[in-house]
Amino acid sequence: MTDTMNETSGLITPALVDLYLAPEDKNEALRVLAQRLVAEGRVTDLDGFLADVAAREAQAPTGMGDGIGIPHCRSPHVTQPSLAFGRSARGVDFDAPDGRPADLIFMIAAPAGADDTHLQILAALARRLMDPAFTGALRDAESPSAVAARINGEEAPAAVPETAEASEAVGALKTAASDGGLRLVAVTSCPTGIAHTYMAAKALELAAARAGARIQVETQGSAGTTPLDPEVIAAADAVIFAHDVEIRDRARFAGKPTVDVGVKAGVNRADDLIAQASGLVTEAGGGARTATTPVAAPSAPAGEHWGQRLRTYLMTGVSYMIPFVAAGGLLIALAFAMGGYQIASAPSVVGHFDWTSSHSWAAMLFQTGKTSFGFLVPVLSGYVAWAIADRAALAAGIAGGAVSVAVGAGFLGGIVSGLAAGFLVLWMIRWNVPRAIKGIMPVVVIPLLSVAAVGFLMFVVVGSPIASAMNGLTDWLNGLSGSNAILLGVLLGAMMAFDMGGPLNKVAYTFAAGVLTTAGTTPDAGSLKVMAAVMAAGMTPPLGMALATVVRRRLFTPEEQENGKAAWVLGASFITEGAIPFAAADPLRVIPAGIAGSMTAGGLAMAFGSTLRAPHGGIWVLPLIGSPFLYLVAVVAGTVVTTAVVVLLKAPRKSAAPAPSASASHAGKQPAAV
């Protein structure tokens, strides 16, 4: 690991070290460190970079406990992998699980296109943060040069070197009774794959060494993944999953006793996880190192409610579907903008393409977009199945989705086929089959039987009823007018703003994106109006909060005022999550205001008959919106309503509250989500 660190110098320089970080507020502290990156030419756009850091903070707090904060992100505004370090005498609240403010703050900045070598260096740094000798030396360092040298690996730790510690840990693992000792495997992953993934891996390795167990960890992070050897998995007594994103190739671990937790639990509760795994092995009879007896469902995290798991399955499918929706929808919208709606009847561009004709280019865009849309339902179905039973379920899920398209069952049929394929394969991989057949189960038997079964289900049993339901839904949408259309826009608007990027928001968006595929070539199809209403409603919460921080600045904290600057761009780009920092700090006032504004925007967009073929883009796809001026009126009206309501709700509290002292202000502040 130290070798990796030595391969690249300059991850941090003395100019990027602040040993007397003054701000106690998180956002101000981040700005101070980011300004050092800008001054050194490591970051090109301060506000853009801070917005990317804020987006990462919104996913999960980056306070690790033990006085360590590791704000980090990938950003197109970063020119080279860099680290800014701050040491705070009073500490900065990063919402750590132990409640301790961070006195050591590591701001990790990775370029959006960082190569494997650079990401490996950042991963190595994340592992070193789990070494008390390393962090202790940083707390005692007397100069920025000493800190930079220690982090860059140019100065050996004063205490036990990490390589010696790693050697000692490996020795402990090897002496853990090769026949009877506990053998574990683990997989760690986090949304960005830069820090938590590798810190959790290191923590689990050290905890296993303390417990006298053997463990091998697969890190599914940005620095690349080296899959565990199948023989190591087969020999393991239990599995630990510490992850915030789906585990890749999860079926490899089928039948093993499984501890399934979030990645931060791997960092902060590694000893408990090792003990839990040991307990599961004891309950299962102990010492069993085969994967033939199922103990825990591969995709059923312990303690998670069935409804939560179902939402996870559906959201996984939606997340893989959205790129096809976005690409296909935008291409079709551009084609209609260039060639009119008659472009849908143009002959195939194969053999009929004229390089100098705009009509040919429009036809090419339409036919490419339509082809992309053709993958939408199979991908949705396939990855719903994948989320349930991993790779073994992909074939049945994708095939079921294709059948759903063939019989006209649309995205509703895709959801049904994905769930059916996933649960069917999940049941099949639990079969206790003879060893001679076991090797061909995942590549022959399971795909053959599951595809046949799901095909029968969709062709013969449920395909026609779902197709009828889809046709009815399409006819209903196309027939919406007057008060019915407005009420639908109001309802969808409320859903978009209620949890600002959460489950209800995603349900509304998925509904709009799904019915968008039924629009055909009708210029004013009801499904196009639904998409327009949903996007208008999703834009107004952050725009409304941004406007509120301008018109009534004193009602908001300095960090909220800074968040308001980013919210302008996020709202204009149809990123509803831009309002989350405000909702996290004051949900009882911000959420109702957001709902009121989104209901206004959604209802007006439907009333005005605005249409939208592009499933995303916000203000940037305005030329592709039907009745664009009225659409802007709807967005502006929703923004103004959001601002007015939040100001009215906040003003009485602000005027009634006594001016807090500096210490009270710090003690009572809310951690910003972004």
Secondary structure as GFF3:
##gff-version 3
##sequence-region A 1 674
A	DSSP	alpha_helix	2	7	.	.	.	ID=ss1
A	DSSP	three_ten_helix	14	16	.	.	.	ID=ss2
A	DSSP	beta_strand	17	18	.	.	.	ID=ss3
A	DSSP	alpha_helix	26	39	.	.	.	ID=ss4
A	DSSP	alpha_helix	46	59	.	.	.	ID=ss5
A	DSSP	beta_strand	63	65	.	.	.	ID=ss6
A	DSSP	beta_strand	68	69	.	.	.	ID=ss7
A	DSSP	beta_strand	72	75	.	.	.	ID=ss8
A	DSSP	beta_strand	82	92	.	.	.	ID=ss9
A	DSSP	beta_strand	102	111	.	.	.	ID=ss10
A	DSSP	alpha_helix	116	128	.	.	.	ID=ss11
A	DSSP	alpha_helix	132	140	.	.	.	ID=ss12
A	DSSP	alpha_helix	144	151	.	.	.	ID=ss13
A	DSSP	alpha_helix	162	174	.	.	.	ID=ss14
A	DSSP	beta_strand	183	189	.	.	.	ID=ss15
A	DSSP	alpha_helix	196	211	.	.	.	ID=ss16
A	DSSP	beta_strand	214	219	.	.	.	ID=ss17
A	DSSP	alpha_helix	230	235	.	.	.	ID=ss18
A	DSSP	beta_strand	238	243	.	.	.	ID=ss19
A	DSSP	three_ten_helix	250	253	.	.	.	ID=ss20
A	DSSP	beta_strand	258	261	.	.	.	ID=ss21
A	DSSP	alpha_helix	263	268	.	.	.	ID=ss22
A	DSSP	alpha_helix	270	283	.	.	.	ID=ss23
A	DSSP	alpha_helix	306	339	.	.	.	ID=ss24
A	DSSP	three_ten_helix	341	345	.	.	.	ID=ss25
A	DSSP	alpha_helix	358	374	.	.	.	ID=ss26
A	DSSP	alpha_helix	376	389	.	.	.	ID=ss27
A	DSSP	three_ten_helix	390	393	.	.	.	ID=ss28
A	DSSP	alpha_helix	394	407	.	.	.	ID=ss29
A	DSSP	alpha_helix	410	428	.	.	.	ID=ss30
A	DSSP	alpha_helix	435	438	.	.	.	ID=ss31
A	DSSP	pi_helix	441	445	.	.	.	ID=ss32
A	DSSP	alpha_helix	446	456	.	.	.	ID=ss33
A	DSSP	pi_helix	457	462	.	.	.	ID=ss34
A	DSSP	alpha_helix	463	478	.	.	.	ID=ss35
A	DSSP	alpha_helix	482	498	.	.	.	ID=ss36
A	DSSP	alpha_helix	503	516	.	.	.	ID=ss37
A	DSSP	alpha_helix	526	551	.	.	.	ID=ss38
A	DSSP	three_ten_helix	553	555	.	.	.	ID=ss39
A	DSSP	alpha_helix	558	572	.	.	.	ID=ss40
A	DSSP	three_ten_helix	576	579	.	.	.	ID=ss41
A	DSSP	alpha_helix	580	585	.	.	.	ID=ss42
A	DSSP	alpha_helix	587	608	.	.	.	ID=ss43
A	DSSP	beta_strand	611	612	.	.	.	ID=ss44
A	DSSP	three_ten_helix	618	624	.	.	.	ID=ss45
A	DSSP	beta_strand	625	626	.	.	.	ID=ss46
A	DSSP	alpha_helix	628	656	.	.	.	ID=ss47
A	DSSP	alpha_helix	662	668	.	.	.	ID=ss48
###
